[in-house]
Amino acid sequence: MTAAAPQPKYRKDYTAPDYFIRHIDMTVDIGETTEVEALLDIERNPDRPSGQPLQLDGENMKLLSIELDGKFLTEADFEVHAKGLNIPSLPDRCQLRTRVVIDPHNNTALEGLYRSGDILCTQCEAEGFRHITYYLDRPDVMASFRTTIKADRSTYPVLLSNGNPIAEDAEGDRHWITWDDPHPKPCYLFALVAGDLARVEDTYTTASGRDVALRFYVDHGNESRCTHAMQSLKAAMAWDERVYGLEYDLDVYMVVAVSAFNMGAMENKGLNLFNDRFVLADDTSATDEDYIHIEDVIGHEYFHNYTGNRVTLRDWFQLSLKESLTVFREQSFSADQGLGAVKRIGEVRQLRRVQFPEDASPMAHPVRPESYIEMNNFYTPTVYEKGAQVIGMMHTILGDAAFVHAVQEYLEKFDGQAVTIEDFVATLEQSSGQDLQQFRLWYSQAGTPRLTVTEHYDADAQVYELVIKQHVPDTPGQKNKQPMHIPLVLGLLDDSGQPVSLDIETAAEVTPQSPTQALVHLRETETTLRFPNRPSRPVVSLLRGFSAPVKLDLPHDKSDLHFLVRHDVDPFSRWDAGQTLLLRAALEAEQALRAGNAPAFDEALGETFSALLETAGSDDQALLAEMLALPGETYIAEQLDVVDPDAVVGAYQALRQYLAGAMGEHLKAAYEALRPGGAYRIDAGSIGRRRLQRQVMDYLAAYDPDALAGYCWQQYDKADNMTDTIGALAAINDLPGDTREQLFADFEQRWRENHLVMDKWLRLQSTARRDDILERLEQLMQHPIFSLRNPNRVRAVIGAFTVDNMPGLHRIDGSGYRFVADYTLKIDQLNGQLSARLVSCLTRWRRYEPQRRQLMRAELERIQQAGNLSSNLYEIVSKSLAEE
């Protein structure tokens, strides 16, 4: 444990700043070290008394001088400490000039100004600006920025910052440029880039007829790989104009791709910095998923221009205000680009895979947390993915037109301000007339609500009845939760599979969405729904479209689920019925294995999924691929009170083997039918075909591994795109034999100079199910392309192992846990954000069987006792070990 344990901050303790900074004029002089001169226009908060001390944030810098209104201060006039700079009192209005020296070249934390490859760049969210200069590093202090950058011309020919260039000196060995950003912003949106970069330029004409220059800056040689990102940016700009009426507000929009980045991207005003994996793509080096992710992330960061930049946060506890709304807008944009229902299913898979477990862990927290030690630890699935579902529920409750209108009113009302979640929700209420008072509990109560549904059909009275009970489980620091306002979308199917008109008798509020579908507002602990005039028992289709992020205990028996797989008109509910069938089968198999018995599966299960495969030529192939995909091992484990990883892995493999056998030779026929024809294309139909082909190959690996090896060799040899190439490697990844080794060796020789493609190679090998996996991981980390300083490489090897290699991580001798702990401690000395994410795989140790529980806890305690931990890692480990 660290000598002085970091202390938490609480939302309830928020107070407005004593001073505001209205403008900053900054000069950044780059050399072997970097000198930063900052001139701050400071104004006392009129709501605070005169003469208050000024406490500026600042870390890891050397102070050279400080002036107040042109007068140099002596050491007796101020106090410098490890976290900042204090001045006892200030005039109500003044100018403060500081000069400091920082060392970006040795900044491995990737916060503030740091080196990424051969360029210098910044990451200031959440609290990185304090590593650049002394400042009030908080989001409710908004200033206009003028930034002058000086650097050696040959090393740093490109110098960028926020806003517009207003002056420059292009002569001599050293040059400078001044950027002016007139939009007041918090310092977390500041950006600076210096390096030798190629520029790719295009133009977008807005709805009002303005031309906006679009500029992408990338490493030389990567210019041709920006095409898809540029097209995605134009599509996002057009979508935001069409749907929300929001037009871009500057004359230039810049994107810089960097190779070392803790996050996916950063929405700095007018100058976005991106992890290069979310910018660079061409058919030979990028997969379908890469193209989709680029479109998503480009859209996300662009949409932040209004939801996050023009209207920003009062404090970091409001993080979900900007992120969840922007994720929702990103998801809506992506759905409109083609894969609507399948995109929704993918979002739910991700939520169940990463957020539901977080909700049931020691790190469970509300969408708006009440406290934190390290803010970077709260860039979590709860804030992002669950937060987006909360926004989606309000969209469902209000309806599309009313929701869009309310968001427009919110952006207009609070333009240029730092606000709270209450401001947003209150605007939605005032605009729509909806009462969202109870709904606000989604922001304050942690945990995943569970809906338990029971049914009764009275044949004599011809009445079908549903009783729905809701329960929000206890989470750390929160017990005895209140009932939530849960929007539940449902429909009924008759015995021929046709939707029926809905007539609902209930005390709950009901909003018809169509003659055969309704939205029921669940607000009580128990709600009864009666459906009269039903001559036969219907089959209910619940939670259509995943209308709320809840766990649902269905009333359906297996025959009902098979029926819904065949007939449900809602794609999500149809998929979810199939997933429920597969999950129940996996859990029964897990129980059998723990009892020492061989798993047995219903014949009807194989028949239903074989019948699905037979529709491969006519059905929506992307949806069919999702239907055929098994629930992941992590999701299976999430359903258990006590997790035995061996039984979970065994159950998953047994179910996969059974279904592969049931599909039999149909798998080979389907694979042949799904072979590519024509040039590689990125459209919904082509992506769906390739996804289904990859799913078929996964089953073929279980059904006929020898045939699969032949298919993989042929596919790899003939592939003209990375999706098919990686598909072949992924399918054969867990199979022993020469073919697998030859394909992986050939791939490395072809792509060893391309770090983004090599990340795929690293990731696949880290997730391979092999007895010597830990030795293999050590070998991968000796590869020339690997570096502990690069988050993408670390995530590709160690991160992929912790997330997607259950048997390797949970080895019964504890060696997997030791491996993770060892590297967590090493990486923590370089990058606390990264180490905190890696250790999360150990934090749910209480849920495992006794032997593994003890081994995981021992490694957490070893980390805790190591001393000198970053605040990021300290918070995660200490909360994980805290008494319940």
C-alpha angles and dihedrals in degrees: 000000000000117000092243110031113224112252126230126244120221130212091221089062096060115134128173116255120269089226138027127213108220099181138007125200107193134183118196112194109192122206136120082318124014127242117207122195115189126186110195125197101212128193128182116244102252089221091060127072121256122262098038117155117256114231113191123189118235136148139177097013139111117234113224101175145340130206131189114201090338096313120114113234123222126221089264090062098060144018126232119199137164094275102038153305128298127199113189097224141351139197115258089256125023148135121245121194122192132179118200139167122226132179110223093168091068097038102117095166089075091223123123114359114349144153120264110182105310097337135077117228141161138240110185104163119128105005106335100116090075086069090061104046142338109284146136092272100196130109097240092065105084124184140166111249131218112182129187116192122197123188147141107287098218094051098035109026092154117063117178139175139152122303129007130333109247104170140008144170112219097178131099134015091299123048138184140202133191122216123195123200111188095187111094109235141167114261092249086076093056116116137184131178129182124177151091103290137157118237125223112191137191137154134239121198112212126220090262092052101258118142114228119196111228113202128183118190116202140154113287111271094033097083094107091053094066097072098097093044090051092049090048091052092052090048091051092049092050092046093051090051093047099043105030102017090238117149123192110261106208133063095237135038116195132193124188121193115212129182100216113054133142093213139035095257143324127233099217108169109276093341113072119189116209136191097245092236087073095053111034120075143142131161096261096050106027130066128217088261091053090054091048093047092049090053090048096048095041088052093046095054093044092051089054088070087086105015098054107006108045088034111029142170131292090208138349093264085073092059092123089059091075102024102047094045091048093046089051091051090047091051092048090050093048093048089054090056094069121282096075105153093031091050089054091051090050091052091052092047089053093046092051092044100050112008103044089054090049089052088056096045137085086262093060111137138161121266083257106040120216096213143009140180097198117023093206088067090066097065084101141145087255093059095040112028100025090039089055089052088053090054088046091054091054088049089053093047095047098036125236101281095044092045094051091047091050092050089051090052091049093052093047095046096049102031109149094011138113107231146166139248088255089060091054097045092044090054090052089051095048093045097046104028090233120141107232098166095113090038089065088076087081087072097047107034119073124209136062113278116232122215116203113196127194126180139202130187120199105199093188095052092033091228126142115200134192125192113197121192123187128203131177110205125230116266132185107300094001127086136159096030124203121243114270132227099249121182107216118189115200146163139183131234124203123225091274092055097254122137112249131211113265125235108171126188110197144127089234123093112262126195114194112223095180135342089276103034133058141182113227117197107219109201104147133070087248129025128183122206120192123194110193128196096038107148090191135021109276127210112240122223107207135191093015114195087009089279093187135021096247139125111247125208100201125211090218125118120209094273091056091051093050087049092053092048088057101039116017111122093206109083094210094049091046090052092044092053089055091047090051090053091050093044093052090049091050092049091049089051091049090052091049092050092050088052090052095252132124114253118252125198134202116257089224090064092060091044093053095050094042087054089052091053090052089063091060093112097052111022128082096283096203090053091044090054089055091047092054096045115102123233106265124255091248092054091048089051090049090066093058128088091210119026122216103183093199091057092045093051091044092051093049093050093045092052091047091049092049095050092045089054092048091053091045118158091001085079093063092045091050092049091052091047091051096052111128121264122194131354123338112271135184104219134117095262096048093045090049092052093051092047091052092047090053091050090051090051090054090057091043089058087062097038103043114359093178092056090044091054089055092049091049093051092050094044093048092047095050100035116126094184139047094243092065092039095052090040089062093048093046093050093052097036097103096039120099120226145080096286092063093048093046094051094048092047092050091048091053092052092050098046108024092116094054109078096192093054092043089056087066090051091049093046094051093050092047091056096045115122102234135136094236095049096127092051088048091052090054089051092050090053089056090057112116092240095056124094131168086216093064114078094203092057092045092048091048093055112022098021094049090048094053094046105037108024105073097165092047096047095044099047108160093237091060094240091128091056092047090052092053093046093048093053094040089061093046094049093044089068087059107030124010095188091058096045091051091056094047095053093054091090089071098046097088093058093133092069096061131090114276101266096050091039090060094045093051093047091050091056092048090051090049090054092047092051095047092085131212093064122168114252087246094059095036092058095050095046097042093050091047092054097040117118112262 
